[in-house]
């Protein structure tokens, strides 16, 4: 399998949740939350690279908390 064919990171989790779970939190709030984290990661990438790694962990942790809350 080619490297470009595999879904990676929190984006895959958030998009999959928006497609499979049909409610407001998973289809609107989670993708907007991910987009906010993505913009923050782009802004921090050069000056604070370790914070970008923490954002990935935070994004996946929030996803698990929301999904397990159902």
C-alpha positions as CSV (number, residue, x, y, z in Angstrom):
1,X,0.0,0.0,0.0
2,X,1.3,3.4,-1.0
3,X,2.0,5.9,1.8
4,X,-0.4,8.4,0.2
5,X,-3.3,6.0,0.3
6,X,-3.5,5.6,4.0
7,X,-5.6,8.0,6.1
8,X,-3.5,9.6,8.8
9,X,-4.0,11.4,12.1
10,X,-7.0,13.0,13.6
11,X,-8.5,14.3,10.4
12,X,-9.5,10.7,9.4
13,X,-11.2,10.2,12.8
14,X,-13.1,13.5,12.6
15,X,-14.2,13.0,9.0
16,X,-15.2,9.4,9.6
17,X,-17.3,10.4,12.6
18,X,-19.0,13.2,10.6
19,X,-20.0,10.7,8.0
20,X,-21.1,7.8,10.2
21,X,-22.7,9.6,13.2
22,X,-25.6,11.7,12.2
23,X,-25.8,14.4,14.8
24,X,-24.8,18.0,15.3
25,X,-21.7,17.3,17.5
26,X,-20.1,14.9,15.2
27,X,-21.1,16.5,11.9
28,X,-20.5,20.2,12.7
29,X,-18.8,20.8,15.9
30,X,-16.0,18.2,15.7
31,X,-14.9,19.2,12.2
32,X,-14.9,22.9,13.1
33,X,-12.9,22.0,16.2
34,X,-10.4,20.1,14.1
35,X,-10.2,23.0,11.7
36,X,-9.4,25.3,14.6
37,X,-6.7,23.0,15.8
38,X,-5.3,22.8,12.3
39,X,-5.1,26.6,11.9
40,X,-3.4,26.8,15.3
41,X,-0.9,24.1,14.3
42,X,0.0,25.9,11.1
43,X,0.6,29.1,13.0
44,X,2.7,27.4,15.6
45,X,4.7,25.1,13.3
46,X,7.8,27.2,12.8
47,X,8.1,28.7,16.3
48,X,6.8,26.0,18.6
49,X,7.1,22.6,16.9
50,X,6.6,20.6,20.1
51,X,3.2,22.2,20.6
52,X,2.1,20.8,17.3
53,X,2.7,17.3,18.5
54,X,0.7,18.1,21.6
55,X,-2.2,19.4,19.4
56,X,-2.4,16.0,17.7
57,X,-2.6,14.2,21.0
58,X,-5.3,16.7,22.2
59,X,-7.3,16.3,19.0
60,X,-7.4,12.5,19.2
61,X,-8.1,12.6,23.0
62,X,-11.1,15.0,22.4
63,X,-12.4,12.7,19.7
64,X,-12.3,9.7,21.9
65,X,-14.0,11.6,24.7
66,X,-16.8,12.7,22.5
67,X,-17.3,9.3,20.8
68,X,-17.2,7.4,24.2
69,X,-19.7,10.0,25.5
70,X,-22.4,8.6,23.2
